[in-house]
Every structure is written in structure tokens, then in C-alpha cells.
């Protein structure tokens, strides 16, 4: 695969996002992530997955450049994103997200789809979609923060710190960058002490009870992006972001 790698050691599968410099997610990356996690379900030697990223941040979210060209295939794009997230969310084995730096938009959704999160103290979580002409990812944040905090993140596009999300109970542990790997490995080791069949069954029961409609909610959110694409403000949001300037909205 071009942007996603896996390394298996001592029953832990290390899945790495590697698309420098921002690990911005593309149609191709979503396909690769889905394929990778589908393969993991058939790997008997993998009992825990750690999802991590190379570079200075975990993920800046969707690659906005793609949204200038996908209007004619938007439905296919959405279905690919949903299928990717669902494959991570329903992975047979526990998935720990090990995150650092920015965890934005679709990167937040991918992280929230994991079972546990360990974050470095420099991590910032955000749903900046509203600032770049998109509507979506907020329902995944519902797995991390209370609804009113989610509303703030979604409607302003402003991030919150990993420490704040830890206080809400959405992150297992926040540690300094130099302790991030060891802390995550310690958590993985705790999971490896449990019977693998029981772990898989309990994970499935917890997920089913939590929210059987998560992807349906995400689809509903993204349907508003499709509507927004028909406006001048959408074009202005995209162009302003790519041109690194403040957008001038006309409300039409």
C-alpha cells in the first residue's frame, strides 16, 4: 500500500498513516485503511491494533484539494469514507489510537472509531469542516465529548485540547510526547492479558449497545455538504482555504 503500513510484533499490529506532511486523508487512503483493517480481521497473530501516524501530526483531516473535484462522485466518496470508518469501528480486535499534534476532522472521526485513545499533551482535536466548506465528522466527536462541547467544536471549527477531552472521559490517557509510545504499549499489554475470544465478543457487545446508528448519522451530516456545494459560499470557503486567506461570505 502507498500510504498505510502495518508491522506486527508480539501480537500487536502497528498500523501507520504515512502521507507527509499533514497525513491529510484522501479517497485512496480511505480505501487503503479499509483494506488494511479487513486484512487484520484475518490475521490470527494480531490481537491488538495500534493506529498511529508518522510526522509532526496525526492527521489534518480530509485533503481539501479533493473537494474541488468530487461533486459528480460525492455519493461514492461518502460511501468510501463510511466504509473505511466502519471497518475500523467494527474491527474484531481492540484498536488503540496513539495520537499527537493535530487530530482534525476526518482524522478525529478515525480516532473516535478506535476503542481507546492515548494522546500526547500537544494534541489538539477539532472539527474544522465549517471553515473549509464541509459539514460532517461531528457525530464521531459525540464518542469523545459532551454534546454542548461537540456543538462548540462543530459550529465554530475551533479545536479543544487532549487534556480537556481527557477530563470529559473521551481519552484514556494524556502523556508527554516522550512517554506516548511506552504508555500505549502498556495499554496494549493489558489487553493482551485477556482471552482473545472474550475480548472480541465483549467489544462487539459494547459497540452494538453504544450506538447502532453512528454511520447513519454521519451520512445525514454529509448530505448537508452536498447541499452546501451548490452555493457560492462553498466555493469561497474552499478557495479561501487553498489560497490561505480569510473567506468573504455572501450568504448565497
Phi, psi and omega per residue, in radians:
X1 nan 2.690 -3.015
X2 -1.443 -0.723 -3.002
X3 -2.055 -0.159 -3.090
X4 -2.154 2.249 3.113
X5 -2.166 2.710 3.043
X6 -2.309 2.437 3.061
X7 -2.324 2.182 -3.088
X8 -1.859 2.227 3.129
X9 -2.553 2.175 3.083
X10 0.920 0.815 3.088
X11 1.227 0.203 3.064
X12 -1.955 2.221 3.072
X13 -1.710 2.010 3.116
X14 -1.612 1.872 3.126
X15 -1.740 2.172 -3.006
X16 -2.085 2.241 2.961
X17 -1.417 2.273 -3.081
X18 -2.521 1.357 3.052
X19 -2.320 1.426 -3.087
X20 -1.131 2.695 0.065
X21 -1.656 -0.175 -2.970
X22 -2.008 -0.036 -3.035
X23 0.876 0.675 3.066
X24 -1.181 2.335 -3.016
X25 -1.470 2.329 -3.127
X26 -2.090 2.970 3.078
X27 -0.935 -0.761 -3.126
X28 -1.147 -0.680 3.135
X29 -1.157 -0.714 3.096
X30 -1.031 -0.726 3.123
X31 -1.115 -0.722 -3.135
X32 -1.160 -0.721 3.129
X33 -1.095 -0.785 3.114
X34 -1.053 -0.788 -3.139
X35 -1.093 -0.728 -3.120
X36 -1.088 -0.839 -3.092
X37 -1.269 -0.454 3.007
X38 -1.151 -0.729 3.104
X39 -1.131 -0.664 -3.106
X40 -1.050 -0.619 3.130
X41 -1.093 -0.314 3.119
X42 -1.822 0.097 -3.133
X43 -1.684 1.792 -3.103
X44 -1.166 -0.343 -3.122
X45 -1.525 -0.044 3.115
X46 -1.839 2.030 -3.133
X47 -1.972 -0.274 3.064
X48 -2.527 2.489 3.071
X49 -2.004 2.397 2.970
X50 -1.988 2.049 3.115
X51 -1.679 2.112 -3.077
X52 -2.432 -3.104 -3.114
X53 -2.513 2.561 3.014
X54 -1.423 2.774 3.036
X55 1.616 -2.965 -2.995
X56 -1.432 -0.129 3.111
X57 -2.618 2.831 -3.116
X58 -1.263 -1.025 3.082
X59 -2.893 2.372 3.087
X60 -1.463 0.017 -3.135
X61 1.726 -2.746 -3.136
X62 -1.106 2.546 3.010
X63 -1.304 1.866 -3.031
X64 -1.085 -0.463 3.123
X65 -0.976 -0.598 -3.114
X66 -1.196 -0.462 -3.088
X67 -1.332 -0.060 3.029
X68 -1.477 -0.150 -3.016
X69 -2.301 0.042 -2.979
X70 -1.791 0.118 -3.058
X71 -0.975 -0.674 -3.101
X72 -1.311 -0.306 3.136
X73 -2.192 0.499 -3.062
X74 -1.059 -0.706 -3.130
X75 -1.068 -0.768 3.112
X76 -1.114 -0.675 -3.141
X77 -1.095 -0.810 3.139
X78 -1.084 -0.768 -3.136
X79 -1.106 -0.603 3.105
X80 -1.184 -0.752 3.090
X81 -1.064 -0.832 -3.130
X82 -1.041 -0.787 -3.124
X83 -1.108 -0.673 3.102
X84 -1.086 -0.929 -3.116
X85 -1.068 -0.680 -3.114
X86 -1.138 -0.653 -3.139
X87 -1.151 -0.666 3.066
X88 -1.204 -0.813 -3.097
X89 -1.046 -0.631 -3.071
X90 -1.802 0.249 3.113
X91 -0.932 2.422 -3.066
X92 -1.118 -0.478 -3.102
X93 -1.945 2.760 3.120
X94 -1.050 2.454 3.127
X95 -2.079 2.149 3.091
X96 -1.827 2.183 3.028
X97 -1.535 2.184 3.075
X98 -1.928 1.782 -2.923
X99 -2.084 2.698 3.119
X100 -2.625 2.779 3.111
X101 1.097 -2.529 -3.125
X102 -1.326 2.358 3.048
X103 -2.230 1.568 -2.898
X104 -2.045 2.550 2.979
X105 0.887 -2.060 3.131
X106 -1.090 -0.472 3.050
X107 -1.158 -0.666 3.039
X108 -1.131 -0.764 3.131
X109 -1.057 -0.728 3.116
X110 -1.113 -0.744 3.118
X111 -1.125 -0.779 -3.129
X112 -1.139 -0.415 3.108
X113 -1.278 -0.229 3.098
X114 -1.411 2.863 -3.075
X115 -1.422 -0.592 -3.104
X116 -2.454 2.666 -3.133
X117 -2.295 2.290 2.943
X118 -2.080 2.248 -3.042
X119 -2.232 2.600 3.012
X120 -1.370 2.747 -3.046
X121 -1.264 -0.072 3.046
X122 -1.651 0.013 -3.050
X123 -1.269 2.426 3.083
X124 -2.205 2.257 -3.123
X125 -1.891 2.343 -3.108
X126 -2.653 2.814 3.030
X127 -2.141 1.331 -3.031
X128 -1.416 0.129 -3.035
X129 -0.873 -0.734 -3.058
X130 -1.074 -0.399 -3.127
X131 -1.483 -0.251 -3.095
X132 -2.145 0.353 3.003
X133 1.512 0.334 -3.118
X134 -2.160 2.769 3.089
X135 -2.345 1.978 -3.123
X136 2.818 2.984 3.115
X137 1.483 -0.224 -3.065
X138 -1.119 -0.675 -3.092
X139 -1.128 -0.455 3.050
X140 -1.220 -0.608 3.094
X141 -1.127 -0.350 3.089
X142 -1.099 -0.335 3.076
X143 -1.412 -0.124 -3.027
X144 -2.063 -0.622 -3.013
X145 -2.352 2.804 3.050
X146 -1.092 2.783 -3.010
X147 -1.041 -0.707 -3.109
X148 -1.193 -0.561 3.058
X149 -1.225 -0.718 3.062
X150 -0.988 -0.795 3.140
X151 -1.006 -0.771 3.124
X152 -1.061 -0.826 -3.118
X153 -1.092 -0.754 -3.080
X154 -1.259 -0.734 -3.005
X155 -1.477 -0.343 3.068
X156 -1.809 -0.451 -3.044
X157 1.374 0.076 -3.098
X158 -1.503 2.529 -3.086
X159 -1.476 2.899 2.960
X160 -2.205 2.756 -3.060
X161 -1.405 2.772 3.067
X162 -1.061 -0.643 3.130
X163 -1.082 -0.670 3.121
X164 -1.160 -0.752 3.132
X165 -1.172 -0.608 3.059
X166 -1.041 -0.703 3.135
X167 -1.123 -0.533 3.102
X168 -1.404 -0.186 3.138
X169 1.642 0.145 -3.084
X170 -1.510 -0.236 3.125
X171 -2.168 2.358 -3.115
X172 -1.122 -0.811 -3.098
X173 -2.765 2.461 3.036
X174 -2.006 2.221 -3.080
X175 -2.369 2.944 3.067
X176 -1.165 2.740 -3.066
X177 -0.993 -0.635 -3.089
X178 -1.267 -0.245 3.133
X179 -1.858 0.002 -3.022
X180 -1.062 -0.864 -3.081
X181 -1.154 -0.811 -3.105
X182 -1.116 -0.688 3.130
X183 -1.142 -0.733 3.124
X184 -1.145 -0.715 3.121
X185 -1.149 -0.619 3.080
X186 -1.096 -0.698 3.101
X187 -1.165 -0.738 3.100
X188 -1.052 -0.696 3.134
X189 -1.113 -0.661 3.069
X190 -1.026 -0.740 -3.129
X191 -1.203 -0.579 -3.132
X192 -1.222 -0.257 3.121
X193 -1.395 -0.172 -3.092
X194 -1.690 2.595 3.096
X195 -1.024 2.263 -3.028
X196 -1.103 -0.620 -3.141
X197 -1.213 -0.798 3.115
X198 -1.062 -0.692 -3.138
X199 -1.076 -0.793 -3.139
X200 -1.126 -0.776 -3.137
X201 -1.131 -0.763 -3.109
X202 -1.162 -0.692 3.104
X203 -1.047 -0.780 3.141
X204 -1.099 -0.739 3.135
X205 -1.109 -0.759 3.129
X206 -1.091 -0.777 -3.120
X207 -1.123 -0.769 -3.116
X208 -1.110 -0.731 -3.137
X209 -1.222 -0.557 -3.057
X210 -1.143 -1.005 -3.054
X211 -2.898 1.810 -3.140
X212 -1.428 -0.088 -3.016
X213 -2.014 0.289 -3.067
X214 -1.001 -0.844 -3.085
X215 -1.214 -0.558 3.072
X216 -1.122 -0.678 3.097
X217 -1.122 -0.719 3.134
X218 -1.112 -0.711 3.096
X219 -1.058 -0.742 3.140
X220 -1.089 -0.767 3.096
X221 -1.003 -0.884 -3.049
X222 -1.181 -0.363 3.085
X223 -1.094 -0.466 3.108
X224 -1.353 -0.450 2.996
X225 -1.115 -0.716 3.129
X226 -1.061 -0.741 3.092
X227 -1.127 -0.722 -3.102
X228 -1.135 -0.530 -3.133
X229 -1.066 -0.332 -3.114
X230 -1.490 0.017 -3.077
X231 -1.840 2.802 3.048
X232 -1.199 -0.582 -3.139
X233 -1.075 -0.592 3.107
X234 -1.090 -0.840 -3.136
X235 -1.061 -0.694 -3.141
X236 -1.150 -0.708 3.134
X237 -1.083 -0.818 3.137
X238 -1.108 -0.856 -3.089
X239 -1.109 -0.719 -3.137
X240 -1.107 -0.712 3.127
X241 -1.112 -0.816 -3.102
X242 -1.200 -0.525 -3.141
X243 -1.583 0.008 3.103
X244 0.986 0.865 3.091
X245 -2.361 2.924 3.122
X246 -1.338 2.263 -3.132
X247 -1.236 2.655 3.047
X248 -2.047 1.780 -3.071
X249 -1.524 2.479 3.136
X250 -1.922 -0.110 -3.133
X251 1.219 0.567 3.126
X252 -2.628 nan nan
